[in-house]
Amino acid sequence: MVVVTAAAPVHVEEAVRVLAATFRGDAVMGAVVGGPVTDRERRLAHVFRVIVRTGLRRGAVDLARAPGDPTVLGVAVWDAPGRTRTSILDLLRDLGSYRRAFGLRGLREALRLQRALDAAHPREPHWFLAAIGVHETGRGQGVGSALIASRLRAVDAAHPAMPAYLEASTDRSAALYARHGFQPTGRVGGFPTTSPISMWRGGAHDRVLATHA
């Protein structure tokens, strides 16, 4: 059994550690942060610190644990509807973190890839899964599925029930998301190695119509 609860500001650093460790070997995030693999987790921590704080400020951050155990096994960060592009104000506010993550030389390439990701976002208002990661001790226990299902239940229960969007970095993760109703819509161009897979999940009304079509 997995228990999913909402994060608070006190949980930021623990959430960052889980996400940075999860994505240390990820090809897509590796292309974004650049630099040597041996230094990647440190760089990723700066990126995920921005993502987690943004989720707490204007979205949702969910934590997964085993019952009775305070250890965080998984983290999911969602942006609420209404934000589809990284604004200039966002960049300026978080410039110090981005500089520490990418270095001055890598910042331009990171911004180029971020623009490619922003351009792939649907313009229809939606929830966006900005990041999800599972600690190695929690893998194979349904932690990722529990995190996704918990947030989607809340999304579907809202009025109106909004669509959701994400980018899968591997075919394996895309298969997991497909089990929760996400459908691939294409790939995000401009990446030097693996291209992220864009995936969309319509609102509850749209899914009912699709079922009866």
C-alpha positions in Angstrom: 0.0 0.0 0.0 1.2 3.5 -0.8 0.0 6.7 1.0 -0.1 9.9 -1.0 -0.2 13.3 0.8 0.3 16.9 -0.2 3.8 18.4 0.3 4.6 21.5 2.3 7.5 23.9 2.0 9.4 21.9 4.7 9.5 19.0 2.3 11.3 20.8 -0.6 14.8 19.5 0.0 13.6 15.9 0.5 11.6 16.1 -2.7 14.5 17.6 -4.6 16.8 14.7 -3.5 14.4 12.1 -4.7 13.9 13.8 -8.1 17.6 14.5 -8.7 18.5 10.9 -7.9 15.7 9.5 -10.1 16.7 11.6 -13.2 20.5 11.2 -12.9 20.6 8.8 -15.8 17.7 10.2 -17.8 18.6 11.1 -21.4 16.2 14.0 -21.7 17.2 15.7 -18.5 20.8 14.9 -19.3 20.5 16.9 -22.5 18.9 19.8 -20.6 21.5 20.1 -17.8 24.5 19.0 -19.8 27.9 18.7 -18.1 29.7 15.5 -16.9 27.6 12.6 -15.6 29.5 12.6 -12.3 28.2 16.1 -11.6 24.7 15.7 -12.9 22.8 15.0 -9.7 24.1 18.3 -8.2 23.0 20.2 -11.3 19.7 18.5 -11.4 19.0 19.5 -7.8 19.1 23.2 -8.7 16.6 22.6 -11.5 14.2 20.5 -9.4 14.4 23.0 -6.6 12.8 25.5 -8.9 10.3 23.0 -10.2 9.2 21.9 -6.7 8.9 25.5 -5.4 6.9 26.5 -8.4 4.6 23.5 -7.9 4.0 24.5 -4.3 3.3 28.1 -5.3 0.9 27.5 -8.2 0.1 23.9 -8.6 0.4 20.7 -6.5 3.3 18.6 -5.1 2.4 15.1 -4.0 4.5 12.8 -1.8 4.3 9.0 -1.6 5.2 7.0 1.4 4.7 3.5 2.9 2.1 3.5 5.7 3.7 4.6 9.0 7.1 5.4 7.4 8.1 9.1 7.0 10.6 8.3 4.2 9.5 9.8 0.9 9.4 7.1 -1.8 8.1 9.2 -4.7 7.3 12.8 -5.7 5.0 14.2 -8.4 4.9 18.0 -9.2 2.0 19.4 -11.2 1.4 22.9 -12.6 -2.1 24.1 -12.4 -4.0 25.2 -15.6 -3.1 28.6 -16.9 0.7 28.3 -17.3 2.0 26.9 -20.6 5.2 29.0 -21.1 8.1 29.9 -19.0 7.8 33.7 -18.6 10.6 36.2 -18.5 9.8 37.0 -14.9 10.1 33.3 -14.0 13.6 33.2 -15.7 14.8 36.3 -13.9 13.6 35.1 -10.5 15.3 31.7 -10.9 18.3 32.8 -12.9 20.7 32.1 -10.0 19.5 28.5 -9.8 19.6 28.0 -13.6 23.2 29.4 -13.7 24.3 26.9 -11.0 22.5 24.1 -12.9 23.7 24.8 -16.4 26.7 27.1 -16.1 27.0 30.2 -18.2 28.0 28.2 -21.3 25.1 25.7 -21.0 22.4 28.3 -20.2 21.6 29.2 -23.8 21.2 25.6 -24.8 19.0 24.8 -21.8 16.8 27.8 -22.6 16.5 26.6 -26.2 15.3 23.2 -25.1 12.9 24.8 -22.6 11.4 26.8 -25.5 10.9 23.6 -27.5 9.1 22.0 -24.5 7.0 25.1 -24.0 6.0 25.2 -27.7 4.7 21.6 -27.5 2.3 22.4 -24.7 -1.4 22.4 -25.8 -3.0 25.9 -25.6 -6.1 24.5 -24.0 -6.0 25.0 -20.2 -4.7 21.8 -18.5 -2.8 20.3 -15.6 0.8 19.6 -16.4 2.9 16.9 -14.8 6.1 18.8 -14.5 8.1 16.0 -12.8 7.6 12.6 -11.2 10.3 10.5 -9.6 10.5 7.3 -7.5 13.3 6.6 -5.1 15.1 3.3 -5.9 13.8 1.8 -2.6 10.3 2.4 -3.8 10.5 1.0 -7.3 8.3 -2.0 -8.2 5.8 -1.1 -5.5 3.3 0.9 -7.5 4.5 4.3 -6.2 4.4 6.0 -9.6 0.9 4.8 -10.3 -0.3 5.8 -6.9 1.0 9.3 -7.4 -0.6 9.7 -10.8 -3.9 8.1 -9.9 -4.2 10.3 -6.7 -3.8 13.6 -8.6 -6.0 12.5 -11.5 -8.8 11.6 -9.1 -8.7 15.2 -7.8 -8.5 16.6 -11.3 -11.5 14.5 -12.4 -13.6 15.4 -9.3 -13.2 19.2 -9.9 -15.7 21.3 -11.8 -14.9 21.5 -14.6 -12.8 18.4 -14.9 -9.7 19.6 -16.7 -7.4 17.7 -19.2 -3.8 16.8 -18.3 -0.6 16.8 -20.2 2.9 15.5 -19.8 6.1 14.6 -21.6 7.4 11.0 -21.2 11.1 10.7 -21.5 11.1 6.9 -22.3 8.8 4.4 -24.0 8.6 2.6 -20.7 7.3 5.6 -18.8 4.9 6.4 -21.7 3.4 2.9 -21.2 2.8 3.7 -17.5 1.1 7.0 -18.4 -1.1 5.2 -21.1 -2.5 3.0 -18.4 -3.8 6.2 -16.7 -5.5 7.5 -19.9 -2.7 9.5 -21.5 -2.4 9.2 -25.2 0.8 10.0 -27.2 0.4 13.0 -29.6 3.9 13.2 -31.0 7.5 14.0 -30.0 9.1 17.2 -28.9 11.7 18.2 -31.5 15.1 19.8 -31.0 16.6 17.3 -28.6 20.1 15.9 -29.4 19.3 12.4 -28.3 16.0 11.0 -27.1 13.0 13.2 -27.9 10.3 13.4 -25.2 6.9 12.0 -26.0 4.0 14.4 -25.7 1.0 12.8 -24.1 -2.5 14.2 -23.5 -5.4 13.0 -21.3 -8.7 14.7 -22.1 -11.1 15.9 -19.4 -13.8 13.5 -18.1 -16.4 14.7 -20.6 -14.0 14.2 -23.5 -13.1 10.7 -22.4 -16.8 9.8 -22.2 -17.4 11.0 -25.7 -14.4 9.1 -27.0 -15.7 5.9 -25.3 -19.0 6.2 -27.1 -17.7 7.3 -30.4 
